Amino acid sequence: MLKTISLLGVNLSRVNPVLAVRQICEWVREKQRTYVCVAPVATLVDAKRNPAYAAAVNAAGMVTPDGMPVVWLAKARGCRDIERTYGPDLLLEVCNHGQDLGLRHFFYGGTEDTLQKLEQRLLGSYPQILIVGSYAPPFRAGIWQEEKQVIDRINSSAADIVWVGLGSPKQDFWMELHRPLLNASVIVGAGAAFDFCSGAKPQAPRWMRDSGLEWFFRLCTEPGRLWKRYLIGNSLFLIYVIQDSFKKSPNL
C-alpha cells in the first residue's frame, strides 16, 4: 500500500518516478487491476469543486504529483520524500523498463495521426517495446461508456497496460467507469503525454518544467484553450491552499 497525503481532498501518493514505475510493474506482475491518475494543480482544483471527481481520483491505486506546485505543497506539509512524477516521463520510463519484462501496451486517446507518430517514436527509442494496439475515439464532450466492440478490441489485445490520453478530468472519469470492463492490469491516465511524446505539440524546456513554469509555456502555446485552466485554475489553487492552511492552523 502506497503512503499518501491529503491535499485539498485528493489522496496524493508519496512517490517519485522510480517508485511509480516499480509499482506499476509490480501490479502487472501480480495481475492486480487498478488505475493511475496524474495530478497537476488542475486536478486538485477540479476535485475540490466536484466531489464526484474527487471520488474518481481517490479510487485510483496511485495518484502521482504531476506538477511542481503540487510537489512544493506536499513538501511544505512534511512529505520530504515526494518528487514530481510527470505523465510524459512516466510513460517513457514504463515503456523503457517494460522492454525487459515483456509488458504489452495499448494506447487509447488522441488522434490517429498522434497515435501513429507516438508508436513510431516509441519503437525508435525502445526497439523491444510491445505495442499491441491503439484507438483514437471520436471527440465527446462528456463522459461515456465505450462501445462493446472497442472494449473487446482492447481486451483481445491482451494488453498489460492501457494508456489513456483524454486529458483531465475526462480521462479520470473514463478510467473509473471502465476499470471493471477491462482485463489489463493497469490503466494509466497519461494527460498530454501522447501529444508531447509523439512530437505533436511542443514541450516546455526542462528548466521551465523543473521551476514550475510549464503552465506559462503551455498557456503561451495554446492560450485560447488553456487560459481558463491556468489563469483561473491557478488563482483558485492559491485561494484553496490559503483556506486549507487556516483550517489546519491550531491557533485559529
Secondary structure as the mmCIF struct_conf table of DSSP 4:
data_model
#
loop_
_struct_conf.conf_type_id
_struct_conf.id
_struct_conf.beg_label_comp_id
_struct_conf.beg_label_asym_id
_struct_conf.beg_label_seq_id
_struct_conf.end_label_comp_id
_struct_conf.end_label_asym_id
_struct_conf.end_label_seq_id
STRN STRN1 THR A 4 LEU A 7
TURN_TY1_P TURN_TY1_P1 LEU A 8 GLY A 9
STRN STRN2 VAL A 10 SER A 13
HELX_RH_AL_P HELX_RH_AL_P1 PRO A 17 ARG A 29
TURN_TY1_P TURN_TY1_P2 GLU A 30 LYS A 31
STRN STRN3 THR A 34 ALA A 39
HELX_RH_AL_P HELX_RH_AL_P2 VAL A 41 ARG A 49
HELX_RH_AL_P HELX_RH_AL_P3 PRO A 51 ASN A 58
TURN_TY1_P TURN_TY1_P3 ALA A 59 ALA A 59
BEND BEND1 ALA A 60 GLY A 61
STRN STRN4 MET A 62 PRO A 65
BEND BEND2 GLY A 67 GLY A 67
HELX_RH_AL_P HELX_RH_AL_P4 MET A 68 ALA A 76
TURN_TY1_P TURN_TY1_P4 ARG A 77 GLY A 78
TURN_TY1_P TURN_TY1_P5 ARG A 80 ASP A 81
HELX_RH_AL_P HELX_RH_AL_P5 GLY A 87 LEU A 101
TURN_TY1_P TURN_TY1_P6 GLY A 102 GLY A 102
STRN STRN5 ARG A 104 GLY A 109
BEND BEND3 GLY A 110 GLY A 110
HELX_RH_AL_P HELX_RH_AL_P6 GLU A 112 SER A 125
TURN_TY1_P TURN_TY1_P7 PRO A 127 GLN A 128
STRN STRN6 LEU A 130 TYR A 135
HELX_LH_PP_P HELX_LH_PP_P1 PRO A 137 PHE A 139
BEND BEND4 ALA A 141 GLY A 142
HELX_LH_PP_P HELX_LH_PP_P2 GLN A 145 GLU A 147
HELX_RH_AL_P HELX_RH_AL_P7 LYS A 148 SER A 156
TURN_TY1_P TURN_TY1_P8 SER A 157 ALA A 158
BEND BEND5 ASP A 160 ASP A 160
STRN STRN7 ILE A 161 GLY A 165
BEND BEND6 LEU A 166 LEU A 166
TURN_TY1_P TURN_TY1_P9 SER A 168 PRO A 169
HELX_RH_AL_P HELX_RH_AL_P8 LYS A 170 HIS A 178
HELX_RH_3T_P HELX_RH_3T_P1 ARG A 179 LEU A 181
BEND BEND7 ALA A 184 SER A 185
STRN STRN8 VAL A 186 GLY A 189
TURN_TY1_P TURN_TY1_P10 GLY A 191 ALA A 192
HELX_RH_AL_P HELX_RH_AL_P9 ALA A 193 SER A 198
TURN_TY1_P TURN_TY1_P11 GLY A 199 GLY A 199
BEND BEND8 ALA A 200 LYS A 201
HELX_RH_AL_P HELX_RH_AL_P10 ARG A 206 ASP A 210
TURN_TY1_P TURN_TY1_P12 SER A 211 GLY A 212
HELX_RH_AL_P HELX_RH_AL_P11 GLU A 214 THR A 221
BEND BEND9 GLU A 222 GLU A 222
HELX_RH_AL_P HELX_RH_AL_P12 PRO A 223 TRP A 227
HELX_RH_PI_P HELX_RH_PI_P1 LYS A 228 ILE A 232
HELX_RH_AL_P HELX_RH_AL_P13 GLY A 233 LYS A 248
TURN_TY1_P TURN_TY1_P13 PRO A 250 ASN A 251
#
